[in-house]
Amino acid sequence: MLIQSSRVPVTYRDARQCVVDSGEWLDPYSGQLIYQAAELDIDHLVPLKHAHGHGGNNWPLRRREAFANDIDNLLPVSASLNRTKGSSSPDQWLPPDRSYWCEYGRRWQTVKQRYALMVTPPELAALNGLMQTCPRISSAPTPLGAD
C-alpha cells in the first residue's frame, strides 16, 4: 500500500527492501503531505471493530479476511488522525479536511453496501450530509435509503 500510494519512489530502511522508510503521501484526512512512513497508519476506512458490530460478527473467516484486505477500504493516513478516528462512524468523526468529505462518504457507502453491513439512522443522516458536499457536476451516488 505504501509503495503504490507514494507520489515519489520510496526509500527503504535496509538493503532487503522490506520496510518502507520514506516517500511522499497525501493524507486525505488532513490534506497534508507526509514524507516519513513511520508517521502513517493504514486505516480501515470502515473500521474492523465497526464492521464487527454491524453484521461482520456473523461472517465466515474468508469474508473477514476479504474485508480486512479490501483495497477500497484501506488508506494511508496520518497515524495521529487514524488513532483519533478509532472505530468511529461518520456520525461520530469526520476528516478535518472538508474537501475529502464527499469521497469519504462515497467510499464508506461503497464498503458498507459491498459487505451488507447495517447502517444506523445517525450514520445514514451523516452519509446523506456528506453526499451534499459532492460537486454537482460529479456523479454523486444516490444517498442511502433514497432508492
N, C-alpha and C positions, 0 to 999 in steps of 0.2 A: 504494500500500500504506500509506504513512504517513498520507495523508488519511483513508482508510477505517478505519484501526485506531485513530486518536486518539479518546480519550474526550471531548474538547472540540474546538471548532473550531480548526483550525490557523492559525498566522500564517506569513507568507511573508517572505523576505529582501528582496524588491523588489516593486514595483507590478505587474510582469508575472506574478507568482504562479507562477513556475517552480520555485522551490526552497523547500521547507518549512523553516521556522526553528524553530518551537516548537509544542507541543501537549501532550497527556498520554497516554503509552503505558504499559501494564503489561507489563514484561518478564517473560514466563512462565518464563524460566530462573532468574531471581533472585527474582521476586515483588516487585520494586521498581518504583516509578513513575519514569518518565524524562520530562523536560519539554523537553529540547533535542534536536532531530532529529540534530544532529551527534554525539550520544552513542550513536546507534543504528546498527546494520547490519541489512540484510535478509538473514537467514540462510536458506540452503537446509537444511532440517531433515536430509534425506538429502543430504549434500554432493555437489556435482558430481564431484569427484575420486573420492569413494567409489563413486558410480554408475558412473563410467567403469571402475573396476577390478572391478566386479561384474556386468558384462554390457553396460553402456552404451556401451562402446567399439565395439560392433558396430551401434549404432543409426544409421539414416539421419539426415540433418540435421533433418528435420521432427520426429522423435521427440526428438532432443536439445533442440530449441527448446521443445517441449511440456513436457519435464521441467524445463528451466531456468525456465520461467514458470508452472509449476503452482502455483496459489494454495494448494493443500493442503500444499505443500512449502516455503512461504515464511512467514517470521515476522519481525517487527521485534523485535530483541533488543539487549541491551547489546553494544556493539561489542567491549568487552574480553572478555566471555564468548564471543562468537562466534569471536573470534580464538584464544581458549584451546581451544575445541572443534575448530577446524580441520576436517579431513576425517575425524574420528573417528566410529566407530560406537558404539552403546550399551554394548558390552562394554569400550570404551576411555574413554568420557566420558559423564557424565550431568549434567543441570542441577542446580545446587546446591539449588534449591527442590524438595524431595521431593514436594510437593503437585502438581507438574506431571508426575511420572514416568508416571502412568497415561496421560495424554493424549499425552505424548511417545512412549511405546511404541505407542499406538494409531495415531498419525499416521505413525510410522516404518513400522509394519507395513502400513498402507494404501498408502503410497507404494511400498514395495518390491513389494507384490503387484501394484499397478496397472501397474508397469513391468517386471514379471517379472525383478526383479534377484535375483541369488544372495544367499542368506543363509548365513553361515558358522556352524559349530556354536557358537563362543563368542557370536556375535551372537544366535543363536536362544536360547541359555540366558539371555542378558541380557534379551531381549524377553519371554520367559516370566516372568522375575522381575518385570519392570515390570508385566505383566498382573496379578500378585498384589497390586499396590498399588492396583488399581481397587476402588472401593467395591462391596461385594457386591450392593447394590440396583441398581447400574447394569447395563447390558447390556455387560459387558466382552467384547471379541472373544475368540474361541477362540484359545488360544496357537498359534503356528505349529507345524506338524508334528503337531498333535493331531487332524487330520481323520479 
